[in-house]
Amino acid sequence: MTLWLVLLTIALPWTGALLVWLLGDRREKAQHATAVFFAIAAAVTAVLLIPQATTRVVVSVEMGSAFGTFTLVPDGLGVFLTAVATV
């Protein structure tokens, strides 16, 4: 579950921003509703991530020899700051 919460906390704001941009200024109400929906969804996933805080690696992606391994660790401070930023 921690993996999904971490991925959703990252993906929801980016997906919402893309959809808001694709809607354009002609559909202002739909644009605002989409922005609010994705902001609330990201905040909910960030708050649900608080009890899941851990010191173990949740996501690990090999980026090649020049960059090494990209890892995500939902530690206490990172989760707290994510919740503050999204809420």
C-alpha angles and dihedrals in degrees: 000000000000090000092054093046092051092048093046092048088056099037102044098065092045093048091047092049091051093049092047089052092048092050090059129197095293092076099047099163093049089047092053094044091051092049092050093046094052093043091053092044091052091048092051092050091048092051091047088053093061097083089043094062111136141158096234125099111261101177124029122176123178108228098185134269095294095054105027123209124338109217134181119205116180097213123171099264094044093049092047093051090046090054092047092049096048099040 
